[in-house]
Structure formats: structure tokens, C-alpha cells
């Protein structure tokens, strides 16, 4: 498996973890047992999701630019 496919798979699984963390946060808000750590629970996967998502967004442009700089044989 190439690293780009692995990155996409990590991104998909982290999105599931993020959704579960948001649901846990909403349940904690509904039961009025809001602890500070529950509010920050979704931040770790969100930060990694942002980084992997930005990489997947800009990767085709970076690859296209690198390909244009390679001299033709």
C-alpha cells in the first residue's frame, strides 16, 4: 500500500474518531456533566484531520509542479 492510500485511510478513520468525540461532547452537554477534557477531546483528531486534509488538497498541485520542473529526456 502506498503512503498516499495509507494517508487517506488514516484520514477516514480519524473522521470517525472525530465524530464520536463530538457525539460524546454533545452527550456530556446534554447531561450537564461537562468536564474540560471532554470539550478538548475532539481537538486532537481535528488537528490531524486538518493536516492530512490540507496535504491531500495540495498534493496534486505539488506533484504537478515537481513534474513540470523535471527536464524532458
C-alpha angles and dihedrals in degrees: 000000000000122000093249092057090046090050091052091049092050089049092053094048092046090053088058091049090049093051091050090050091051091049090050089050092051092048090050090051091049093051092044091234094119111164121185094241092057090057091052093043093093096048098078096056090038092058092048090045089053093051095046092043092051091048092051090048096050099034096088091051093048091047092048091051092049090049091052092054095055109096117238117249 
